[in-house]
Amino acid sequence: MTGVEAGTRGGGLVTFGEALGRLTSEHVGLLESGRPLTLSMGGAESNVAIGAARLGADVTWAGRLGADSVGDLIERRLRAEGVTTRLTRGAGFTGLMVCSRRTTGALRVDYHRAGSAASQLSPADVGDELVRGADILHVTGITPALGDSARDTTAWAVRTARDAGVTVSFDVNFRSKLWSAAEARPVLQDLLEHADILFAGPEEAALVLGVTPDPSRDDRGRLARLAAQAGPREVVIKDGSRGCLAVIDGHEYVRDAPTVTTLDPVGAGDAFVAGYLTERLRGVDPQGRLTTAIRAGAYAVTVPGDCEGLPFRHELDDLEATTDILR
């Protein structure tokens, strides 16, 4: 696969997709018992955008938001985080996710997004010049699952980036609540074949590749090598508390995850991606990229919320500041 090396185009990281309002129950127990809810925001691509901006990257996020108060919150938050935005406001509503805990160990997430503004995403909302001017275009498997328009826009953006020599980053992010594995596989396989960088969990990689995981052994290396044969020069298998395994330009790298106290796992994978892509834009070597990615993901799970725990650069650079949670 070919791609312009980071830093030569001047457009930084460009991503687009769905941003949602996030309603979170403040206490453990049944949601219908009248527990207070807090309102914040979430969404895979917007999480990556905020995470990368906090680490010092030049980031642009494009998307559609409803002309509603949740859309207002998201727009203000993105801009306050230093993310350049390209927004379409008006048609449809801004989607919502509702997070609750029946017990301390089980997070339940319900989505209200069918027919949302994000599902109507079009190439005009993203812009040809934005895609062509990027150093890295980052997409996920969530956007094409939202509907035909969003699916076509994702395919258009990836092909436009490839034609312009822009590096394409793809995080599988399979969501079974949006579509079945059978529906998703051909779409995700096409994105895989056009990507320069792939992020996936072990089960996600197996789904896209159409293979059966081997539960009797650590299967990440086999999955990463198979994925690399499909096209991407950089394949990163994210594996939560087990760390990650990557095959980058034919070389294998393994990183263990630090021990942390997990308060909210949502957004950890996005923090990981933000850390990796930011370091790639800075010209950091693969080992350094993965180290930052692992540490960013660990930071994210220690704070409730999608993007609240995304670390700033000084928090990763200052070893004394990280000692308490990254041990």
C-alpha positions in Angstrom: 0.0 0.0 0.0 1.1 3.5 -0.7 0.5 6.6 1.3 2.1 10.0 1.7 4.3 10.1 4.8 2.9 12.0 7.8 3.9 15.7 7.9 4.3 16.2 4.2 0.8 17.5 3.3 0.1 20.0 6.1 -3.5 18.8 6.7 -3.0 16.8 9.9 -5.6 14.3 10.9 -9.0 14.4 9.3 -11.9 12.3 10.5 -15.7 12.3 10.2 -18.7 10.4 11.4 -21.3 10.4 14.2 -21.1 12.4 17.4 -23.8 11.7 20.0 -25.0 13.1 23.3 -24.2 10.7 26.2 -26.6 10.4 29.1 -25.1 8.6 32.0 -26.7 7.4 35.2 -24.7 8.7 38.2 -25.5 5.6 40.3 -25.6 1.9 40.1 -29.0 0.4 39.8 -32.1 0.3 37.6 -32.4 3.3 35.3 -36.1 3.6 35.9 -35.5 4.1 39.7 -35.1 7.9 39.1 -31.4 8.1 39.2 -29.9 11.5 38.1 -28.4 11.5 34.6 -25.4 13.6 33.4 -25.2 14.9 29.8 -21.9 14.8 27.9 -20.8 13.6 24.4 -19.4 10.6 22.7 -18.7 9.0 19.4 -15.7 7.1 18.1 -14.4 9.6 15.6 -15.0 12.6 17.7 -13.3 10.8 20.6 -10.3 10.2 18.4 -10.3 13.9 17.3 -10.4 15.2 20.8 -7.8 12.7 22.0 -5.4 13.6 19.2 -6.0 17.4 19.7 -5.1 17.0 23.4 -1.9 15.3 22.5 -1.0 18.2 20.2 -2.2 17.1 16.7 -3.8 19.3 14.1 -7.2 17.7 13.8 -10.4 18.4 11.8 -13.7 16.6 12.4 -16.6 16.8 10.0 -20.2 15.7 10.5 -23.9 16.4 10.7 -25.6 17.5 13.9 -29.2 18.3 14.6 -30.4 21.9 15.3 -30.9 21.0 18.9 -29.3 21.6 22.3 -27.3 18.3 22.2 -25.8 19.4 18.9 -24.9 22.8 20.4 -23.1 21.0 23.2 -21.1 18.9 20.9 -20.2 21.8 18.6 -19.0 23.9 21.5 -17.1 21.0 23.1 -15.2 20.1 19.9 -14.1 23.7 19.4 -13.2 24.1 23.0 -10.9 21.1 22.7 -9.1 22.7 19.8 -10.6 20.5 17.1 -11.3 22.3 13.8 -14.9 21.5 12.7 -16.7 21.3 9.5 -20.4 21.0 10.5 -23.8 20.7 8.8 -26.6 21.6 11.2 -30.3 21.2 10.8 -31.7 18.1 9.1 -32.5 15.3 11.6 -31.7 15.1 15.3 -28.5 14.5 17.2 -28.3 10.9 18.3 -28.1 9.8 22.0 -26.5 7.1 23.9 -27.8 6.1 27.4 -25.3 4.5 29.8 -26.3 2.7 33.0 -25.0 0.1 35.4 -27.3 -2.5 36.8 -24.3 -3.7 38.8 -20.9 -2.3 39.4 -19.3 -4.6 36.9 -21.7 -4.3 33.9 -22.0 -1.2 31.8 -25.1 -1.1 29.6 -25.2 1.2 26.6 -28.5 1.9 24.6 -28.5 3.9 21.4 -31.1 6.2 20.0 -29.8 7.0 16.5 -32.0 5.6 13.7 -32.8 8.5 11.3 -30.3 10.8 13.1 -28.6 13.7 11.3 -25.4 11.6 11.2 -27.1 8.9 9.3 -27.7 11.4 6.5 -24.0 12.2 6.1 -23.0 13.0 2.5 -19.7 13.8 0.7 -20.7 17.5 0.6 -20.7 17.5 4.4 -17.0 16.3 4.4 -15.6 18.0 1.4 -13.3 16.8 -1.3 -10.6 19.4 -0.5 -10.6 18.4 3.2 -10.0 14.8 2.4 -7.4 15.4 -0.3 -5.5 17.9 2.0 -5.2 15.5 4.9 -2.0 13.8 6.1 -4.2 10.9 7.5 -7.9 10.2 7.0 -9.3 8.2 9.8 -12.6 6.3 9.4 -14.4 3.6 11.4 -16.8 0.8 10.8 -19.5 2.6 12.7 -20.2 5.3 10.1 -21.1 2.9 7.2 -23.4 1.0 9.6 -25.6 4.1 10.1 -27.4 4.0 6.7 -26.9 4.0 3.0 -25.9 7.7 2.7 -23.3 7.4 5.5 -22.0 4.1 4.0 -21.6 5.7 0.5 -19.9 8.7 2.0 -17.4 6.5 3.8 -16.5 4.6 0.6 -16.2 7.9 -1.3 -13.9 9.4 1.3 -11.6 6.4 1.4 -11.3 6.2 -2.4 -10.8 10.0 -2.6 -8.0 9.8 -0.1 -6.4 6.9 -1.9 -6.5 8.7 -5.2 -4.8 11.7 -3.6 -2.1 9.6 -1.9 -3.5 10.3 1.6 -2.8 7.7 4.3 -6.0 5.9 5.3 -6.6 4.7 8.8 -9.4 2.3 9.5 -10.7 1.1 12.9 -13.2 -1.8 12.5 -15.3 -0.8 15.5 -18.0 -3.5 14.7 -21.3 -2.7 16.4 -23.7 -5.7 16.4 -26.6 -3.3 17.5 -26.2 -1.5 14.1 -25.8 -4.5 11.7 -25.2 -8.2 11.6 -21.8 -9.7 11.0 -23.0 -11.0 7.6 -24.2 -7.5 6.6 -21.0 -5.8 7.8 -18.3 -8.2 6.5 -18.3 -7.2 2.8 -18.3 -3.5 3.7 -15.6 -3.8 6.3 -13.5 -6.0 4.0 -13.6 -3.4 1.3 -12.4 -0.7 3.8 -9.7 -3.1 4.9 -8.4 -3.5 1.4 -8.2 0.3 0.9 -6.6 1.0 4.3 -2.9 1.8 5.1 -3.4 1.4 8.8 -5.8 -1.1 10.5 -7.0 -1.1 14.1 -9.1 -4.1 15.3 -9.9 -6.2 18.3 -9.1 -10.0 17.8 -12.8 -10.9 17.2 -13.2 -7.9 14.8 -10.1 -9.0 12.8 -11.5 -12.5 12.6 -14.9 -11.2 11.5 -13.4 -9.1 8.7 -11.0 -11.8 7.5 -13.7 -14.4 7.6 -11.7 -16.8 9.8 -12.3 -18.6 13.0 -10.2 -17.5 16.0 -8.2 -20.2 17.8 -9.1 -19.8 21.5 -6.4 -22.3 22.5 -3.6 -19.9 21.8 -2.7 -16.3 21.4 -4.1 -15.8 17.9 -3.3 -12.1 17.5 -0.1 -12.6 15.5 -1.8 -14.9 13.0 -4.7 -12.4 12.6 -2.4 -9.4 12.2 -0.3 -11.2 9.5 -3.4 -12.3 7.6 -4.8 -8.7 7.7 -1.5 -7.3 6.5 -1.7 -9.6 3.5 -5.0 -7.9 2.6 -3.2 -4.6 2.1 -2.5 -2.5 5.2 1.2 -1.9 6.0 0.3 -1.3 9.6 -2.0 -3.7 11.5 -2.7 -3.1 15.2 -4.7 -5.7 17.2 -6.1 -3.9 20.2 -6.7 -6.4 23.1 -7.9 -4.4 26.1 -6.2 -5.4 29.3 -3.9 -7.8 27.4 -2.3 -4.9 25.5 -1.7 -5.0 21.8 0.1 -6.8 19.0 1.1 -5.0 15.8 2.6 -5.9 12.5 4.1 -2.8 10.9 6.1 -3.0 7.7 6.5 -6.7 8.3 7.9 -6.4 11.8 6.0 -7.7 14.9 5.6 -5.6 18.1 3.9 -6.5 21.3 3.0 -4.2 24.1 1.5 -5.2 27.5 -1.2 -3.0 29.1 -0.4 -1.3 32.4 -2.5 -2.2 35.4 -5.2 0.3 36.1 -8.5 0.6 37.9 -11.2 0.6 35.2 -14.2 3.0 35.9 -15.5 3.2 32.3 -14.2 1.1 29.4 -16.1 3.2 26.7 -13.6 5.2 24.6 -10.5 3.3 25.5 -10.0 2.1 22.0 -10.5 5.6 20.6 -7.9 6.9 23.0 -5.5 4.2 21.8 -6.1 5.2 18.2 -5.6 8.9 19.0 -2.3 8.2 20.6 -1.0 6.0 17.8 -2.0 8.4 15.0 -0.7 11.5 16.8 2.7 9.9 17.2 2.7 8.8 13.6 2.0 12.4 12.5 5.0 13.4 14.6 7.3 10.9 13.0 7.7 8.7 16.1 8.9 5.1 15.5 6.5 2.2 15.8 7.6 1.3 19.3 6.9 4.9 20.5 3.6 5.0 18.7 2.4 1.8 20.5 3.7 3.0 23.9 1.8 6.2 23.7 -1.3 4.4 22.4 -1.3 1.9 25.3 -0.8 4.6 27.9 -3.6 6.8 26.4 -6.0 3.9 26.4 -5.1 3.1 30.0 -5.7 6.7 31.0 -9.1 6.8 29.3 -10.6 3.9 31.3 -9.8 5.5 34.7 -12.4 8.3 34.2 -16.1 8.0 33.5 -17.2 9.2 30.1 -16.3 8.7 26.4 -13.7 11.5 26.1 -13.3 12.9 29.6 -10.3 10.6 30.4 -8.4 11.3 27.2 -5.0 12.4 28.4 -3.1 15.6 27.6 0.5 15.5 26.4 1.9 16.7 29.7 0.1 13.9 31.5 1.8 11.3 29.4 5.2 13.0 29.5 5.3 13.7 33.2 6.1 10.3 34.8 5.3 11.6 38.3 1.8 12.6 37.2 1.2 9.1 35.7 2.6 7.0 38.5 -0.6 6.7 40.4 -2.6 5.1 37.5 0.0 3.7 35.2 1.9 1.2 37.4 
